[in-house]
Amino acid sequence: MRQTHIESTAQILGRPPAAPALSEPFTNHPPARAHNGPHAEPLARVIEIGEVTAGIAVPERGGVRFFSSERRFDAIDGVVFGSVEQAARAARERFHAKARPSRLQAV
């Protein structure tokens, strides 16, 4: 007869095999799931500019904190903005500032 993983592990450890987890009755926890409803905590939002992922805006007390995902957005990394829209606007400004060609000319 073939041994299960639980049985072989129990033999190696010198213990009696534990009852399988599936033997426990299923318990429905509606109160635990209730916090996932419309009044749930806001989630982090990804901020993209075109096809470039600038970073994420994570809710915290007083607004959202921006975490950059590319070096060009590091100047605003860790800054707390009043809203996701303000964080996205700052990321767009940073993106367009870096995208402009330099006006320096070789002499």
C-alpha positions in Angstrom: 0.0 0.0 0.0 1.3 3.4 -0.9 2.0 6.0 1.8 0.8 9.5 1.8 3.2 12.4 2.3 1.7 13.0 5.8 2.3 9.4 6.8 5.9 9.2 5.5 6.7 12.5 7.2 5.2 11.3 10.5 7.4 8.1 10.3 10.5 10.1 9.7 9.7 12.4 12.7 8.6 9.5 14.9 5.2 10.9 15.4 1.7 9.6 14.7 0.2 10.9 11.4 -1.9 14.0 11.8 -5.5 14.0 10.6 -5.8 15.4 7.1 -6.9 19.0 7.0 -9.9 18.1 4.7 -11.5 16.2 7.6 -12.2 19.5 9.3 -15.8 20.8 8.7 -16.1 23.8 6.4 -17.0 27.0 8.3 -18.7 29.9 6.6 -17.4 33.2 7.9 -19.7 36.0 6.6 -18.6 38.6 9.1 -14.9 38.1 8.1 -15.9 38.7 4.4 -18.1 41.7 5.2 -15.2 44.1 5.2 -14.7 43.4 1.5 -17.9 45.3 0.7 -18.3 48.9 -0.6 -16.9 50.4 2.6 -13.6 48.5 2.4 -10.3 50.3 2.7 -9.2 51.9 -0.6 -6.6 49.9 -2.5 -3.3 51.0 -4.0 -3.6 52.3 -7.6 -1.1 51.8 -10.4 -0.2 55.0 -12.2 0.6 54.6 -15.9 1.5 57.2 -18.5 0.8 55.7 -21.8 2.5 52.3 -21.7 5.0 53.3 -18.9 4.2 52.3 -15.3 5.3 55.3 -13.2 4.5 53.7 -9.9 1.8 53.1 -7.4 -0.2 55.4 -5.1 -0.9 53.8 -1.7 -3.6 55.3 0.5 -2.6 56.5 3.9 -3.8 59.1 6.4 -4.0 62.4 4.7 -3.8 61.2 1.1 -1.8 58.8 -1.0 2.0 58.1 -0.9 3.6 57.6 -4.3 6.2 54.8 -4.8 8.1 55.0 -8.1 8.7 52.0 -10.3 11.3 53.7 -12.6 14.3 55.9 -12.0 12.8 58.9 -13.9 10.1 59.1 -11.2 12.4 58.8 -8.2 12.2 62.5 -7.6 8.6 62.1 -6.4 9.1 58.7 -4.7 7.7 58.8 -1.1 5.8 62.1 -1.6 2.3 62.2 -0.1 -0.3 63.7 -2.4 -3.8 64.7 -1.6 -5.3 62.3 -4.1 -4.4 59.7 -6.8 -5.2 62.4 -9.4 -2.6 64.7 -8.0 0.0 61.9 -7.9 -0.8 61.0 -11.5 -0.4 64.7 -12.5 3.0 65.0 -10.8 4.1 61.8 -12.6 2.9 63.1 -16.0 4.8 66.3 -15.4 7.9 64.4 -14.5 7.5 62.1 -17.5 7.1 65.0 -20.0 10.0 67.0 -18.4 12.3 64.0 -19.0 10.9 63.3 -22.5 11.7 66.8 -23.8 14.9 66.9 -25.9 17.8 68.8 -24.4 18.4 72.3 -25.8 22.1 72.1 -25.2 24.2 72.3 -28.3 27.7 71.1 -28.9 30.2 73.9 -29.4 
